[in-house]
Amino acid sequence: MTDKLPHEKGFHISWDQIHRDSRALAWRLDGKGPDDGAWKAIIAITRGGMAPAMIVARELDIRTVDTISIKSYDHQKQSEAQVLKSPDLGIAGDGEGILIIDDLVDTGKTLEVVKKMFPKAHIATVYAKPKGRPMVETFITEVSQDTWIFFPWDMALQYVEPYRGND
């Protein structure tokens, strides 16, 4: 078997799909918070978690949204997770009542860092790969570990030559 490039086993997500899947994530999280079912705040993992977090916040009427910036990828190569920006610790505390939202858990390295910072937070992602799956309490769709997910914010529409030429 030959190794495939990331784009050869790709899962392309449209804006409509990420919106539908993020709403489905909100529905799974509705009423599951520790404060009579309510959540205190959302922390989005930048950058991929920002769009899903916005949709979940709207659906669940959560007004307090902050971010944590963790860099663990250079283009398509994963490296050591590094915190670039932390959320307001006065709001986040130990994570009690906090929803941490990301687009995807891959190997779980990013979420390992987040879980150490906020051990009582509820971690939710839209998509999950098997290696990172144990780091997540709630997710919508599992994809294989060797699948590369193409998110709409990483893509652009462009003309493609027809398969049989341009006559």
C-alpha positions in Angstrom: 0.0 0.0 0.0 1.3 3.5 -0.9 1.1 6.5 1.4 -1.6 8.9 0.4 -1.2 12.7 0.6 -3.7 14.4 3.0 -5.8 15.7 0.1 -6.2 12.1 -1.4 -8.3 11.0 1.6 -10.1 14.2 2.2 -13.4 15.0 3.9 -14.6 18.3 2.5 -16.9 20.3 4.8 -19.1 23.1 3.4 -20.3 26.1 5.4 -23.8 24.6 5.4 -22.4 21.3 6.8 -20.4 22.9 9.6 -23.4 25.0 10.5 -25.7 21.9 10.6 -23.2 19.9 12.6 -22.5 22.7 15.0 -26.2 23.1 15.7 -26.4 19.3 16.3 -23.6 19.7 18.8 -25.6 22.4 20.5 -28.6 20.2 20.7 -26.5 17.4 22.4 -25.2 19.9 24.9 -28.5 21.6 25.7 -29.5 21.1 29.3 -26.3 19.2 30.2 -24.6 22.1 32.0 -24.0 21.8 35.8 -26.1 24.9 36.7 -29.6 23.5 36.3 -28.5 22.4 32.8 -27.1 25.8 31.9 -23.5 26.6 30.9 -21.6 29.5 32.4 -19.5 30.3 29.3 -17.8 29.0 26.2 -14.1 29.0 25.5 -13.4 28.5 21.7 -10.1 27.0 20.7 -8.8 29.3 18.0 -9.0 29.3 15.2 -11.0 26.2 14.2 -13.3 26.3 17.2 -14.5 29.8 16.7 -17.2 29.2 14.1 -18.7 26.2 15.9 -18.5 28.1 19.2 -20.4 31.0 17.8 -23.1 28.7 16.5 -23.3 26.8 19.8 -23.4 30.1 21.8 -26.3 31.3 19.7 -28.3 28.1 19.9 -27.8 27.8 23.7 -28.1 31.6 24.4 -24.6 31.7 26.0 -23.4 35.3 26.0 -20.0 34.9 27.6 -17.5 33.6 25.0 -13.8 33.7 25.3 -10.9 32.1 23.4 -7.8 30.1 24.0 -5.2 30.2 21.3 -3.1 27.0 21.0 -0.8 26.4 18.1 -0.2 22.8 17.3 0.0 22.8 13.4 2.2 24.4 10.8 0.1 24.0 7.7 -0.6 20.2 7.7 2.3 19.1 10.1 1.4 18.7 13.7 4.0 19.9 16.3 4.1 20.4 20.1 1.1 22.3 21.4 1.9 25.8 22.6 -0.5 28.2 24.4 -0.3 31.6 22.7 -3.3 33.3 24.5 -5.2 32.1 27.6 -8.9 33.0 28.3 -9.9 35.2 31.2 -9.1 33.0 34.2 -11.6 34.9 36.4 -14.4 33.5 34.2 -12.8 30.1 33.4 -11.5 29.1 36.8 -11.0 25.4 36.9 -13.5 24.9 34.1 -16.6 24.2 36.2 -19.6 25.1 34.0 -17.4 25.9 31.0 -17.8 24.5 27.5 -14.6 24.2 25.5 -15.4 24.0 21.8 -13.2 23.0 18.9 -13.8 22.0 15.3 -11.8 18.7 15.5 -9.8 16.5 17.9 -7.1 14.7 16.0 -4.4 13.2 18.2 -5.7 15.0 21.4 -2.5 16.9 22.0 -4.2 20.3 22.0 -7.0 19.1 24.3 -4.5 17.6 26.7 -3.1 21.1 27.3 -6.6 22.5 27.7 -7.7 19.7 30.1 -4.7 20.4 32.3 -5.6 24.0 32.5 -9.4 23.5 33.0 -9.9 20.0 34.5 -13.6 20.5 35.2 -14.6 21.9 31.8 -16.7 20.0 29.3 -14.9 19.5 26.0 -16.9 19.2 22.8 -15.8 19.0 19.2 -17.8 18.8 16.0 -15.5 16.1 14.5 -13.3 13.4 16.3 -10.6 11.1 15.2 -9.9 7.8 17.1 -6.6 8.8 18.7 -8.1 12.0 20.2 -11.6 10.7 20.9 -10.9 9.9 24.6 -10.2 13.6 25.3 -13.8 14.6 24.2 -17.0 14.3 26.2 -19.3 15.3 23.3 -18.8 15.2 19.5 -21.0 14.7 16.4 -19.0 12.8 13.7 -16.1 10.4 13.9 -13.7 10.2 11.0 -10.8 7.8 10.4 -7.4 8.8 11.7 -5.9 9.0 8.2 -8.6 11.3 6.9 -7.7 15.0 6.3 -10.6 17.3 7.0 -10.9 20.4 4.7 -12.8 23.1 6.5 -14.6 25.8 4.6 -12.4 28.6 6.0 -9.4 26.8 4.5 -10.9 26.5 1.0 -11.7 28.7 -2.0 -13.9 28.0 -5.0 -12.1 28.0 -8.3 -12.6 26.8 -11.9 -11.5 23.2 -12.6 -10.7 22.0 -16.1 -13.1 19.3 -17.4 -11.9 15.8 -17.1 -11.9 15.2 -20.9 -10.4 18.6 -21.8 -12.0 21.9 -22.8 -13.3 21.3 -26.3 
